[in-house]
Amino acid sequence: MDINYILKVQDAKAVDIQKALKAAEITVTSITEIHKDKSEAAEKAS
C-alpha cells in the first residue's frame, strides 16, 4: 500500500529524511521537493 505525506522540515536534506525514516523501518519510495521558503536568517542577510 502506498501512502502520501507532506512534510515541512527545517535544516534537513532529502537524503537525511530518507535515512531517518529507514532507521525507523519505514520504506520511502520517493521524496520530491515542492517548495523552498527562505529562512529568516537568509532574509535578514539579504
N, C-alpha and C positions, 0 to 999 in steps of 0.2 A: 504494500500500500504506500503510495506517495502522498505526503502531506506538505503543503507550502506554508512557510512562516516568513514574516518580515521582521528583521532585527534592526535596531538603531544602536550603534556602538560608538564609543569614543576611543581613539588611540589603539585601534586594532586593524590588522590586515586580514584579508580573506583567509590566507593560509593559517593564521593564528586561530581564527574562529573554527576552521575545519579541524585543526589539531585538538582543540579543546573539546569539540563535540565527539571526535573519535575516541578521546580518552574517556569520555562518558559512555562509550559503546553506542554512539548514535552515528548511523551511516549517512553521510552527506553525498548527494548525487550531483549537486551544483550549487555554486554561490555566485550571484550576479549583483554587482554594484549598480544601483539605480539612481542614486543621488548623493552628492557630497556637499555638505554645508561647510562654510568656513568656520573655523573655531574662533572664539572670542579673542584669543591671543593673536591669531593671524590677522584679524580685522584691526586690532589696535596697532600692530606693527606696520600696517599699510599707510 
